[in-house]
Amino acid sequence: MKTKLKSRKTAVKRFTKTATGKLLHGKTGLNHLMRKKDGSRRRALLAGDELYKGDRKRIKRLLGTAL
């Protein structure tokens, strides 16, 4: 009997999978120094971004069966 595949909890918190199978991640730069960033830049940072093609296989392995 094989061991159960576990997902890395840090990866589960950082990445989401869409209905079409794309992997999304949050953008950096939203934690501090917000006064100098204009509103359009802040809104752009709030939207998630698609993961690079080269990273997909590695992140899917970290996610395991979580998504």
C-alpha positions, 0 to 999 in steps of 0.5 A: 500500500502506497503512502498518502500524498500530502499537499504543502499547506504553504502552497495551498495558501498561496495558489488557486486553481481556476475551473479551466485548470490555470494556476493563479498567484497573488502579486507582491507589493501590497503590504506597506508603503501604500501611500505612494502607490496610486489607486490604479496600481493598487487595484492592479496588484489586487488582481491575481496573476497567472503562473509562469509555464515553467513553474506549473509542474513544480507547483502542481506537485506541491499542491498534491491532491489539494486542488 
